[in-house]
Amino acid sequence: MKHLAAFALLVLGGNEKPSAADVEKLLKDAGVKADSEKIEKMIAAFEGKNFQEMVAGGLAKMATMGSAGPSAPVAAAAAAPVEEKKEEVEEVDMGGLFGGDDDDY
């Protein structure tokens, strides 16, 4: 992922066809260890393709995917009826706490 991000940054920075050396240099300058083999494979896969068109195509594919529903345990829990526990209201005689007594003090 870091290799792809470096490639994208180079393209966005104006380098339309970054080389493997460009990607490795950017990663090294950022203090990240680069994997030359992965970079070479990525550069080979991108050969002859426009990066912006690949990104636009990927976004279009993602837009058609839709979102996934909840996982099976969550769906099962949501489908199960939930029993609501009703609290029993207990009447408590407060003994005229606020002055409603017949006692005159």
C-alpha positions in Angstrom: 0.0 0.0 0.0 2.8 2.4 0.8 4.3 1.8 -2.6 1.0 2.6 -4.3 0.6 5.7 -2.2 4.1 6.9 -3.1 3.4 6.3 -6.8 0.1 8.3 -6.5 1.9 11.2 -4.8 4.5 11.3 -7.6 1.8 11.3 -10.2 -0.2 14.0 -8.4 3.1 16.0 -8.1 3.4 16.1 -11.8 5.5 13.0 -12.7 3.1 11.2 -15.1 5.3 8.0 -15.4 7.3 7.5 -12.1 10.0 4.9 -12.3 10.8 2.3 -9.6 13.8 4.5 -8.6 11.5 7.5 -8.2 9.2 5.5 -5.9 12.1 4.1 -3.9 13.6 7.5 -3.5 10.4 9.0 -2.2 9.9 6.2 0.3 13.5 6.5 1.5 13.2 10.3 1.9 10.0 9.7 3.9 11.9 7.3 6.2 10.1 4.2 5.0 11.7 0.9 3.9 10.9 0.1 0.3 10.5 -3.3 -1.2 12.2 -3.2 -4.6 10.5 -6.4 -5.8 7.0 -5.1 -5.1 7.8 -1.7 -6.7 9.0 -3.4 -9.9 5.8 -5.5 -10.1 3.7 -2.5 -9.5 5.5 -0.4 -12.2 5.2 -3.4 -14.6 1.4 -3.7 -13.9 0.9 0.1 -14.5 2.9 0.1 -17.8 1.0 1.7 -20.6 -1.9 2.8 -18.3 -3.0 6.2 -17.3 -3.1 6.4 -13.5 -6.0 8.8 -13.3 -8.0 6.5 -15.6 -7.2 3.5 -13.4 -8.4 5.4 -10.3 -11.6 6.6 -12.0 -12.3 3.0 -13.2 -11.7 1.7 -9.7 -14.0 4.2 -8.2 -16.7 3.3 -10.7 -16.4 -0.4 -9.8 -16.6 0.4 -6.1 -19.8 2.5 -6.7 -21.6 -0.6 -8.1 -20.7 -2.8 -5.2 -23.2 -1.5 -2.6 -22.7 -2.0 1.1 -22.8 -5.3 2.9 -25.4 -6.1 5.4 -24.6 -7.0 9.0 -22.9 -10.2 9.7 -25.0 -13.3 10.5 -24.8 -13.1 14.3 -25.7 -9.4 14.2 -28.6 -10.1 11.8 -29.9 -13.0 14.0 -29.7 -10.8 17.1 -31.6 -8.0 15.3 -34.3 -10.4 14.1 -34.9 -12.0 17.5 -37.6 -10.3 19.5 -36.4 -8.3 22.4 -38.2 -8.7 25.6 -38.6 -5.4 27.4 -38.4 -5.6 31.1 -40.9 -3.3 32.6 -40.0 -1.8 35.9 -42.7 -2.2 38.5 -43.5 1.1 40.0 -43.6 0.8 43.8 -45.6 3.4 45.7 -43.7 4.5 48.7 -45.3 6.5 51.5 -42.8 9.4 52.1 -44.8 10.5 55.2 -45.5 14.0 54.2 -41.9 14.8 53.3 -42.8 18.0 51.7 -45.4 19.3 54.2 -48.6 17.5 53.2 -49.1 16.0 56.7 -51.9 16.8 59.1 -49.3 17.2 61.8 -48.7 20.7 62.8 -45.3 21.3 64.1 
